[in-house]
Amino acid sequence: MLRIEHLTKVYPNGTVALKDVSFQVEDGEFLAVIGLSGSGKSTLLRCINRLIEPTSGKIIWNNTDLTALSAAEMRKVRRQIGMVFQQFNLVKRSSVLTNVLSGRLGYVRPSQSLFNYFSPEDRQRALDNLDRMGLRDKAHTRADSLSGGQQQRVGIARALMQDPKLVLADEPVASLDPVLAHTILKHLEWMNRELGITVLCSLHFLDLVHRYATHAIALKDGRLVFQGLPQEIDDAQFKAIYGQEAERVSIV
């Protein structure tokens, strides 16, 4: 179980990105995080794995307070927390296979990672994960030659290399067209349902939330304004989250 308790993040310039946010996520959930741009969604996800340091509050995962861990202890915990980024975060000039193998860096000695050495077992696992993403034939292709949807699938294959118990997906379909958006979310859904991986995924479109999420939370100006089932987000709740002038937009 993941518990967020009174989480607050104030940036050095005074911007308050999160304000006293509390909620919990059961193991095996697919939790959608929704809200306007600037509502705190990305900050929340990056605080959970401490890519961004919270100002105050607690992040408790499997009875361990992540905010109390040293940097070395947190690096070990991050082995089990995969991250999928909106802009893919691939090494563009490296091959697809090398990018996927980078998901194992937390498991190899520093000297091995320096020389990009991975075991035959890790290389086979990387190829298997690319096969699951439909990209095995792209293993030795430069990452920057792939389409956006293909690059995002490489990012998911990289996350799978960690053997994660939790995946944080930071607006993974924001830059993709509707067909590709469903493709990426179906891969995340497969990880969630078939592998039992807990997924926290920030999304903009409510029909995607209704299709893929088991639960949802909403942020507005850094505050938690909704938590519950996706189908509980009615028109009134939608307006409360997105503003009175907001209109629902469907992604086919």
C-alpha positions as a printed Julia matrix, in Angstrom:
252×3 Matrix{Float64}:
   0.0     0.0     0.0
   1.07    3.56   -0.76
   0.01    6.29    1.67
   0.5     9.98    1.06
   0.15   11.98    4.28
  -0.1    15.79    4.34
   2.29   16.17    1.41
   3.35   19.74    0.65
   5.86   21.03   -1.89
   6.99   24.65   -2.03
   9.57   25.46   -4.7
  12.45   27.86   -3.95
  10.73   30.64   -5.93
   7.76   30.43   -3.56
   5.44   28.47   -5.85
   3.25   26.14   -3.78
   2.8    23.07   -5.99
   1.19   20.74   -3.43
  -0.81   21.71   -0.35
  -1.46   19.17    2.39
  -2.31   16.29    0.03
  -3.36   12.98    1.61
  -4.66    9.77    0.0
  -3.83    6.08   -0.23
  -3.45    3.57   -3.04
  -4.05   -0.13   -2.54
  -1.69   -2.64   -4.12
  -2.78   -3.53   -7.65
  -4.75   -0.36   -8.33
  -4.61    1.7   -11.52
  -4.95    5.2   -10.12
  -5.54    8.12  -12.48
  -4.3    11.52  -11.35
  -6.25   14.29  -13.06
  -6.36   18.07  -13.05
  -5.44   21.09  -15.12
  -1.87   21.76  -16.23
  -0.06   23.25  -13.26
  -2.35   21.57  -10.73
   0.53   19.58   -9.21
   0.21   16.22  -10.96
   3.82   15.91  -12.12
   5.14   17.27   -8.83
   3.13   14.66   -6.94
   4.44   11.74   -8.99
   8.04   12.97   -8.79
   7.78   13.48   -5.04
   6.7     9.86   -4.59
  10.05    8.56   -5.88
  11.84   11.68   -4.61
  13.02   12.94   -7.95
  11.62   16.07   -6.31
  12.09   16.44   -2.57
   8.86   17.2    -0.66
   8.84   20.2     1.65
   6.82   18.38    4.3
   4.6    15.36    4.79
   5.16   11.63    4.47
   5.21    9.1     1.64
   4.77    5.64    3.11
   5.14    2.65    0.83
   4.96   -0.9     2.18
   5.31    0.48    5.71
   8.49    2.4     4.87
   8.56    6.19    5.1
  10.35    7.11    1.88
  10.82   10.7     3.02
  13.02    9.48    5.9
  15.41    7.42    3.76
  18.95    8.43    2.92
  19.92    8.96   -0.71
  21.6     5.53   -0.81
  18.56    3.83    0.72
  16.26    5.63   -1.72
  18.31    4.44   -4.7
  17.6     0.87   -3.64
  13.88    1.56   -3.28
  13.79    3.14   -6.75
  14.7    -0.23   -8.22
  11.09   -1.21   -7.57
   9.54    2.05   -8.81
   9.4     2.4   -12.57
   8.92    5.8   -14.2
   7.38    6.55  -17.59
   7.86   10.14  -18.77
   5.82   12.36  -21.07
   8.91   13.22  -23.14
  10.24    9.63  -23.05
  13.66   10.55  -21.48
  15.59    8.26  -23.81
  19.25    8.63  -24.75
  18.51    9.62  -28.32
  21.82    8.59  -29.87
  21.9     5.2   -28.2
  20.22    2.08  -29.5
  16.79    1.0   -28.39
  18.33   -2.04  -26.66
  20.8     0.1   -24.7
  17.96    2.37  -23.55
  15.94   -0.61  -22.34
  18.95   -2.1   -20.56
  19.4     1.14  -18.63
  16.43    0.01  -16.55
  18.8    -2.5   -14.92
  21.36    0.1   -13.82
  20.12   -0.05  -10.24
  20.98   -3.75  -10.11
  24.55   -3.72  -11.47
  27.83   -2.55   -9.93
  28.92    1.01  -10.79
  31.94   -0.31  -12.7
  29.64   -2.44  -14.87
  27.29    0.44  -15.6
  30.26    2.67  -16.51
  31.23    0.3   -19.29
  27.64   -0.52  -20.23
  28.12   -4.18  -19.26
  25.01   -6.26  -18.77
  24.67  -10.0   -18.36
  23.37  -12.23  -21.15
  20.3   -12.8   -18.99
  19.61   -9.06  -18.8
  20.08   -8.7   -22.55
  17.62  -11.51  -23.19
  15.16   -9.95  -20.78
  15.47   -6.65  -22.62
  14.75   -8.36  -25.93
  11.77  -10.15  -24.41
  10.37   -6.85  -23.11
  10.84   -5.25  -26.51
   8.99   -8.21  -27.99
   6.08   -7.52  -25.62
   6.04   -3.94  -26.89
   6.16   -5.08  -30.53
   9.61   -3.55  -31.01
  12.07   -6.43  -31.04
  13.03   -5.65  -34.64
  14.02   -2.13  -33.51
  16.52   -3.32  -30.85
  19.6    -2.04  -32.68
  17.98    1.09  -34.09
  18.85    4.54  -32.72
  16.16    5.72  -30.34
  15.79    9.08  -32.07
  14.72    7.4   -35.3
  11.53    6.03  -33.71
   8.11    7.65  -33.68
   6.75    9.14  -30.48
   4.56    6.14  -29.77
   7.46    3.76  -30.33
   9.7     5.79  -28.04
   7.1     5.64  -25.31
   6.91    1.87  -25.67
  10.7     1.77  -25.26
  10.2     3.75  -22.05
   7.72    1.16  -20.8
  10.08   -1.69  -21.7
  12.81    0.13  -19.75
  10.52    0.41  -16.71
   9.73   -3.31  -16.94
  13.45   -4.08  -16.66
  13.33   -2.92  -13.05
  10.86   -5.63  -12.06
   8.79   -2.8   -10.56
   6.1    -3.13   -7.95
   4.95    0.42   -8.69
   4.96    2.43  -11.94
   4.56    6.2   -12.06
   3.45    7.4   -15.5
   3.72   11.17  -15.86
   1.28   12.16  -18.61
   2.52    9.33  -20.83
   0.06   10.02  -23.68
  -0.09   13.84  -23.62
   1.95   14.19  -26.82
   0.37   11.26  -28.68
  -2.62   11.0   -31.0
  -5.75    9.11  -29.81
  -4.88    5.75  -31.37
  -1.38    5.77  -29.9
  -2.74    6.95  -26.56
  -4.89    3.84  -26.3
  -1.96    1.64  -27.35
   0.24    3.01  -24.56
  -2.49    2.8   -21.94
  -3.28   -0.78  -22.93
   0.36   -1.68  -22.23
   0.11   -0.02  -18.82
  -3.19   -1.81  -18.23
  -1.51   -5.13  -19.1
   1.26   -4.42  -16.57
  -1.38   -3.62  -13.98
  -3.74   -6.54  -14.59
  -1.4    -9.32  -15.69
   1.71   -8.51  -13.65
  -0.04   -7.01  -10.63
   1.93   -3.76  -10.82
   0.35   -0.77   -9.12
   0.09    2.11  -11.62
  -0.27    5.83  -10.92
  -0.91    7.64  -14.18
  -1.62   11.33  -14.74
  -4.15   11.9   -17.52
  -6.11   14.77  -19.05
  -9.05   13.08  -20.79
 -11.86   11.72  -18.64
 -12.87    9.04  -21.12
  -9.38    7.56  -20.76
  -9.78    7.68  -16.99
 -13.12    5.89  -17.25
 -11.67    3.27  -19.62
  -8.46    2.37  -17.8
  -8.45    3.52  -14.18
  -9.82    1.66  -11.19
  -9.71    4.78   -9.0
  -8.99    8.47   -9.5
  -7.82   11.51   -7.61
  -7.99   15.12   -8.77
  -5.76   18.06   -7.94
  -6.62   21.74   -8.28
  -4.08   24.42   -7.4
  -2.08   21.81   -5.53
  -4.96   20.63   -3.36
  -6.75   17.3    -3.46
 -10.32   18.03   -4.55
 -11.56   14.52   -5.42
 -10.82   10.89   -4.67
 -13.0     7.96   -5.58
 -14.21    5.9    -8.51
 -13.93    7.35  -12.04
 -17.67    7.01  -12.63
 -18.3     9.28   -9.63
 -16.92   12.24  -11.57
 -20.23   13.7   -12.74
 -20.75   17.06  -14.49
 -20.75   19.01  -11.23
 -17.57   17.3   -10.05
 -15.97   17.89  -13.45
 -16.67   21.62  -13.18
 -15.26   21.68   -9.65
 -12.02   20.13  -10.88
 -11.56   21.96  -14.18
 -13.56   25.18  -13.73
 -17.03   26.34  -14.66
 -16.03   27.19  -18.24
 -14.5    23.76  -18.92
 -16.08   21.46  -21.5
 -15.65   17.7   -21.68
 -13.54   16.61  -24.64
 -13.64   13.02  -25.88
 -10.62   11.15  -27.21
 -11.79    8.45  -29.59
